[in-house]
């Protein structure tokens, strides 16, 4: 079972260099606004791009409403390059529930 973490808890972790935020939305949505420091790996690309990254001890996956991110978190946690002790979570409610700052790339 994938742990869910509240958007408020995610926001409180943003200053922690050990947490990785993985945004699985499409590139257009990502550019319009994403959690500061997030990396964009669209859900459809995740299986083929998962080995492009060095995975840390804490990973939070985000999506529009917090459902696809649960599946993506499961996939990431099953990847052999992710340490068995790593904490892989889904942000509950997704961007629909996010009230924090957003970075844009437009």
N, C-alpha and C positions, 0 to 999 in steps of 0.2 A: 504494500500500500504506500502510495506517495503522500508525504506530508504536505499539508497546505499551510502557508504562512500569510498573515494578513498584510495588506499594503502598508500599513503603519509600521509593522516590523521590518518590512523590506526597506522602507525609507530610512529607518533608524540604522540600518546596516550599510548604507551607501558610503559612509566614510571609512568603512572597513575594507582594506585593500584585498582581503582574502575572499570576499564574496564576488561571484560572477553572476551577472544578470544576463540571461539569454532570452531575447525577444524573438518569438517564432512567427510574428506577423510578416506580411509581405514587405518588400523594400519601400514601396510608396508610403504605406502607413508608418513605417519606422522613421522615414525621413521627416514626416510631418510632425512627429513628436514621440520621444521615447524616454524611458527612465535614464537619468544621467549615468554614463559609463556602460550602458548595455551594449551587447554585441547582437547583431542581427543574423540569425540563421532561420530562414523561413521553414516552417514545418515540412513542406514538401522536399526541401533540400537536406534536412537534418540527417537522414541515414547516410547520405553520400559525403557529408561535410563534417561529421562528428569527429573524425580523426584529424582534422585540421587544427584543433585547439589543444592547448595544455589545460587540463581540467584540474581545478583546485579542490579544496576541502569543503567549500560551500557554494552551491549552485542554485539559483532561483530562476525558474522558467516563467515567462509571462506571455499572455495572449489576450485577445479582446475580452473574453468573459470568464476565463479561468477553467475552461474545460479541456481544450486541446493541450494546454500546458501540462496537465496531469499525464497525458499520454507521452508527451515529449520528455517529461521528467523521468518517466519509466524507461524510455529508450536510452536516455543519457546514463541513468544509473546502471543499466545493464551492460554498457560499453566497457570492455576490458581495461581500457586506459584510465577509467575512473576508479579511484581507490574505493575499496569496500567500505571504508570508514567515512567516505565523503557524505555530506548531507546534501541531498538533491530534493528540492521542494518546488511546489507550484504556488504562484501568488494567487490567493483566493480572490475570486471576483474579477480578476484580470484588470485591464485598463479601465473597464467600466467603473471600478471601485477606487482607482488611483486618484488621489487629490494632490499629490506632490508635484514638484517641478518637472518639467519636460524639456529635454534638449531637442532642437530641431536641426535639420541639415538642408533647409531650403533657402 
